[in-house]
Amino acid sequence: MAFKIAVPDLISNSYFPVEAAVELGFFKAAGLDMSLELIFPVDRAYAALKEGKVDFVGGSAHSALAAFPEWNGVKLLGAQGQGMYWFLVMRSDLVTRRGDLDVVKGRRIGAAPWVEMGLRQLLTAGGIDIEKDGVQIAPVPGAQPGNVNFGVTAAKALEEGKIDGFWANGMGTEAAVRKGVGTVVLDIRRGDGPLECFHYTFASLATTDRLIEQSPDVAEAAVRALVNTQKALRQDVQLAAKVGDKLFSPYEAGLITTLIERDLPFYEAAISAQAVDGMNAFARSVGILKGHPTYSQVVAEQFRPLWQG
């Protein structure tokens, strides 16, 4: 039987573990005929999951709430990587000091739907009054549903002067920095910004309660494939180049091994109680969650023993 996994950004390091699991054959080795499908933005990817158009989503964990209010009907199977993984990049001529959030005042910042929630909350936690300080956070020009790779599009928009900065993935960040048009202001996973921001969200592998109940062997196989892919990349990061050559244009393919090597310390499938509590607290603070769901309501914890490989 064939299965589909949706990702909201393809030319990216954000969801690379599930992309690599497809392209390097780890899903196949686990017994799953899995194909990738790009569905942007992430809320549409989760809507497709709810509607049965795809079987899994490899996306930002908190965004499952877009289609599954209060975590009803969905479960996280594992983490693709630990921590909130987006970067705040501003036009290079504006930045005087890394971590200085004053640089966003009166500026236009591009961010994808649902992804922008993390930026808004971290700016607020960092003392920025988004409205009073005139911070404009909106979708990146040209990033519309369809065949879109957000980070690459954001870097291009910054280079063309359409925005003053962006909140996006490592691929877009690397492209902007290497071209000299962008400078990193915040990299949350590596210690920038308020500490609690690390647990706002993370890249996850998710599926429906329905699939888990009806085909637990399929869900188990998907977790095994994710864990084995993370392990393989940690052992030989050059495997990333093989995936990049298949999926990316030559320029981005040339960057991916460097990006994945940087991300390897975060390649653990385990989802901690602290990560779930932090994510749910963030979700309540931005108004996408009302209740206080338990760990087992969010995570398919029957697969926890598989996370260690």
Phi and psi in degrees as a GROMACS rama.xvg file:
@    title "Ramachandran Plot"
@    xaxis  label "Phi"
@    yaxis  label "Psi"
@TYPE xy
-90.3523  145.051  ALA-2
-129.988  157.152  PHE-3
-124.944  140.863  LYS-4
-123.23  126.901  ILE-5
-94.4384  139.094  ALA-6
-127.074  143.07  VAL-7
-84.3954  -7.8246  PRO-8
-151.364  124.131  ASP-9
-96.3764  -49.3156  LEU-10
-84.3827  79.4312  ILE-11
-162.599  157.382  SER-12
-90.9254  -8.50925  ASN-13
-60.9872  -44.4424  SER-14
-117.656  30.101  TYR-15
-63.6699  -37.2474  PHE-16
-57.3902  -41.1563  PRO-17
-75.5646  -32.4475  VAL-18
-63.3014  -44.0082  GLU-19
-66.7363  -34.0934  ALA-20
-62.2732  -32.9655  ALA-21
-75.6822  -54.3399  VAL-22
-73.1457  -27.7341  GLU-23
-92.9146  -1.58533  LEU-24
87.9128  14.3164  GLY-25
-74.0284  -33.7201  PHE-26
-65.1185  -42.8355  PHE-27
-61.6177  -41.7  LYS-28
-64.0048  -27.3267  ALA-29
-86.3374  0.298307  ALA-30
96.2414  13.3999  GLY-31
-114.791  128.096  LEU-32
-87.5161  89.7842  ASP-33
-108.568  137.644  MET-34
-124.931  152.422  SER-35
-90.0637  144.279  LEU-36
-138.39  124.864  GLU-37
-82.9126  117.998  LEU-38
-131.452  108.449  ILE-39
-115.649  142.483  PHE-40
-80.183  -176.479  PRO-41
-64.5939  -30.0845  VAL-42
-65.1741  -31.9487  ASP-43
-69.9574  -32.7171  ARG-44
-63.928  -43.8084  ALA-45
-71.0241  -31.8118  TYR-46
-63.3213  -40.0008  ALA-47
-63.4154  -35.9092  ALA-48
-63.9811  -45.4911  LEU-49
-63.8925  -36.4596  LYS-50
-80.6154  -3.97734  GLU-51
81.0152  12.5945  GLY-52
-78.7121  -25.8467  LYS-53
-132.447  165.332  VAL-54
-105.188  -23.3143  ASP-55
-142.757  158.208  PHE-56
-129.068  131.319  VAL-57
-107.625  93.5809  GLY-58
-151.733  -166.546  GLY-59
-70.5966  131.307  SER-60
-60.9909  -45.6123  ALA-61
-62.9784  -24.5255  HIS-62
-72.1573  -10.4242  SER-63
-58.4471  -26.8296  ALA-64
-67.1826  -14.6204  LEU-65
-64.2053  -35.288  ALA-66
-111.89  -17.6577  ALA-67
-127.267  78.266  PHE-68
-54.0881  137.853  PRO-69
59.5875  22.1542  GLU-70
67.823  22.7968  TRP-71
-82.3984  115.961  ASN-72
99.345  0.0967764  GLY-73
-135.475  152.994  VAL-74
-141.39  147.666  LYS-75
-88.0392  128.281  LEU-76
-91.8766  -26.9277  LEU-77
177.914  169.81  GLY-78
-99.3394  134.234  ALA-79
-74.1229  -33.3917  GLN-80
-160.496  160.389  GLY-81
-89.9179  139.103  GLN-82
85.1744  161.658  GLY-83
-70.8749  126.591  MET-84
-112.492  12.6706  TYR-85
-95.0602  160.916  TRP-86
-118.097  143.587  PHE-87
-95.8591  116.021  LEU-88
-119.453  131.457  VAL-89
-121.029  159.983  MET-90
-54.2946  132.921  ARG-91
-58.0577  -35.862  SER-92
-72.4063  -9.28691  ASP-93
-92.3634  -23.2306  LEU-94
-90.2506  125.252  VAL-95
-109.386  -25.0044  THR-96
-153.315  130.891  ARG-97
-60.9333  136.402  ARG-98
89.0142  -6.81564  GLY-99
-81.4522  103.968  ASP-100
-76.1671  -11.5502  LEU-101
-59.9044  -19.8139  ASP-102
-63.8736  -19.8045  VAL-103
-84.0768  -12.3827  VAL-104
-63.8111  126.452  LYS-105
72.5722  16.9039  GLY-106
-112.789  160.625  ARG-107
-99.6067  120.204  ARG-108
-121.129  127.796  ILE-109
-88.0597  135.089  GLY-110
-155.725  145.032  ALA-111
-76.8303  153.74  ALA-112
-53.5419  139.531  PRO-113
72.9919  -36.4256  TRP-114
-67.1768  -36.9721  VAL-115
-62.9329  -20.1832  GLU-116
-60.2472  -39.6371  MET-117
-63.7474  -40.2031  GLY-118
-64.2611  -47.3073  LEU-119
-57.6667  -45.0831  ARG-120
-70.2767  -38.1801  GLN-121
-71.3558  -33.9523  LEU-122
-65.146  -40.6525  LEU-123
-63.0757  -44.7971  THR-124
-63.298  -26.9695  ALA-125
-89.0515  6.93528  GLY-126
93.8806  10.0113  GLY-127
-91.9486  129.954  ILE-128
-95.1666  102.174  ASP-129
-56.056  -43.198  ILE-130
-72.8914  -52.7257  GLU-131
-66.2033  -32.9536  LYS-132
-86.4404  2.94219  ASP-133
66.7131  34.5815  GLY-134
-85.508  121.193  VAL-135
-101.831  112.818  GLN-136
-113.245  119.686  ILE-137
-152.896  165.193  ALA-138
-57.6161  148.907  PRO-139
-70.4901  132.91  VAL-140
-54.529  128.613  PRO-141
94.2398  -12.2434  GLY-142
-92.1117  86.2163  ALA-143
-116.503  158.988  GLN-144
-52.3254  140.445  PRO-145
134.22  -147.609  GLY-146
-83.6053  73.7778  ASN-147
-121.027  137.041  VAL-148
-116.47  107.105  ASN-149
-62.33  -49.8489  PHE-150
-60.6049  -42.057  GLY-151
-63.493  -41.9307  VAL-152
-64.3393  -38.9791  THR-153
-65.1564  -42.3681  ALA-154
-62.5981  -39.4596  ALA-155
-66.1939  -41.7565  LYS-156
-64.5958  -35.7259  ALA-157
-66.5258  -43.9967  LEU-158
-61.3527  -35.6139  GLU-159
-85.4674  0.115025  GLU-160
77.4344  16.0924  GLY-161
-78.9878  -22.5159  LYS-162
-137.961  163.41  ILE-163
-96.5082  -13.838  ASP-164
-173.087  174.49  GLY-165
-150.131  160.323  PHE-166
-119.75  101.419  TRP-167
-156.297  -171.938  ALA-168
-77.8495  175.714  ASN-169
-66.7341  -28.89  GLY-170
-67.3432  -48.1247  MET-171
-62.1723  -38.2918  GLY-172
-62.7532  -49.034  THR-173
-61.4201  -41.5486  GLU-174
-62.9224  -44.1723  ALA-175
-67.1173  -40.3715  ALA-176
-67.804  -44.1902  VAL-177
-65.6734  -31.8441  ARG-178
-81.4978  -7.21932  LYS-179
81.1434  7.96225  GLY-180
-94.6656  -17.3344  VAL-181
-131.855  151.4  GLY-182
-130.071  136.256  THR-183
-72.496  126.103  VAL-184
-98.8351  -42.2029  VAL-185
-136.461  132.67  LEU-186
-128.275  93.9416  ASP-187
-60.181  -42.0753  ILE-188
-65.3032  -21.1882  ARG-189
-110.982  26.4442  ARG-190
103.763  -2.47242  GLY-191
-81.2449  152.799  ASP-192
80.1509  177.347  GLY-193
-57.8781  138.23  PRO-194
-59.5305  -36.7077  LEU-195
-66.8181  -16.8661  GLU-196
-65.8037  -23.8363  CYS-197
-55.7364  -37.3259  PHE-198
-97.981  16.806  HIS-199
-62.4355  -38.2806  TYR-200
-165.855  -179.601  THR-201
-162.32  164.876  PHE-202
-79.3484  125.519  ALA-203
-127.472  171.19  SER-204
-114.257  122.021  LEU-205
-128.599  153.482  ALA-206
-149.195  -179.268  THR-207
-88.6293  155.256  THR-208
-58.4057  -35.2181  ASP-209
-60.293  -47.2447  ARG-210
-64.0445  -42.2917  LEU-211
-61.5948  -41.5545  ILE-212
-71.2577  -40.3003  GLU-213
-85.1537  -31.6426  GLN-214
-139.12  65.4959  SER-215
-60.3744  -27.5773  PRO-216
-66.5  -32.7409  ASP-217
-68.7723  -45.0681  VAL-218
-61.9812  -42.761  ALA-219
-61.9837  -42.3358  GLU-220
-62.5583  -38.5215  ALA-221
-63.8216  -40.8027  ALA-222
-64.8717  -43.6655  VAL-223
-60.1732  -41.569  ARG-224
-62.9437  -42.9437  ALA-225
-60.8504  -49.9488  LEU-226
-62.0004  -43.0987  VAL-227
-67.2657  -33.4376  ASN-228
-67.5574  -46.0475  THR-229
-58.2269  -43.1891  GLN-230
-63.4007  -44.1347  LYS-231
-62.9386  -41.1813  ALA-232
-67.9213  -36.1229  LEU-233
-65.2798  -35.4349  ARG-234
-78.857  -31.608  GLN-235
-148.445  91.133  ASP-236
-67.1946  -18.3591  VAL-237
-64.7215  -15.4988  GLN-238
-60.4444  -26.6239  LEU-239
-60.4502  -34.6624  ALA-240
-64.0148  -35.3672  ALA-241
-63.1788  -39.8354  LYS-242
-69.2885  -44.6089  VAL-243
-59.1877  -40.2934  GLY-244
-64.2532  -29.6386  ASP-245
-81.4592  -36.5502  LYS-246
-106.719  -27.1325  LEU-247
-107.202  162.866  PHE-248
-71.8992  162.716  SER-249
-54.9074  -40.2679  PRO-250
-63.9133  -50.2241  TYR-251
-67.4187  -35.2727  GLU-252
-60.9819  -33.3186  ALA-253
-72.1052  -16.0733  GLY-254
-96.7506  -22.4355  LEU-255
-65.0222  -36.7545  ILE-256
-63.0161  -40.8921  THR-257
-61.3246  -43.2889  THR-258
-66.1362  -43.3982  LEU-259
-67.4175  -37.5702  ILE-260
-59.6076  -38.5847  GLU-261
-66.388  -34.2307  ARG-262
-84.3091  -12.7984  ASP-263
-53.379  -37.3917  LEU-264
-60.6609  -17.782  PRO-265
-99.3901  -0.343932  PHE-266
-81.7324  77.3446  TYR-267
-131.35  134.299  GLU-268
-81.4046  -15.1439  ALA-269
-63.2415  141.062  ALA-270
-116.113  112.524  ILE-271
-83.5551  160.973  SER-272
-62.4571  -35.7343  ALA-273
-62.6376  -39.7445  GLN-274
-64.5965  -42.5791  ALA-275
-68.0139  -43.9083  VAL-276
-62.6068  -43.4409  ASP-277
-65.6065  -40.8926  GLY-278
-65.2229  -43.6136  MET-279
-68.3065  -35.3051  ASN-280
-63.5345  -42.3433  ALA-281
-61.4037  -45.4959  PHE-282
-61.0887  -39.1802  ALA-283
-66.7715  -38.3501  ARG-284
-66.8915  -27.8132  SER-285
-100.746  4.84582  VAL-286
83.4996  18.2906  GLY-287
-103.576  0.447477  ILE-288
-143.381  136.305  LEU-289
-104.52  -41.5343  LYS-290
-88.3504  -168.695  GLY-291
-126.113  72.3424  HIS-292
-63.5024  148.182  PRO-293
-77.7756  168.457  THR-294
-56.342  -43.8745  TYR-295
-71.8898  -15.3503  SER-296
-81.4078  -16.4859  GLN-297
-104.819  -39.3953  VAL-298
-113.375  137.043  VAL-299
-78.8391  80.8714  ALA-300
-71.7541  -8.89418  GLU-301
-66.3547  -15.4567  GLN-302
-99.5939  4.51344  PHE-303
-55.6747  -38.9825  ARG-304
-60.1902  -21.0321  PRO-305
-78.5985  -18.6281  LEU-306
-63.2446  -25.8837  TRP-307
-85.7096  -5.65983  GLN-308
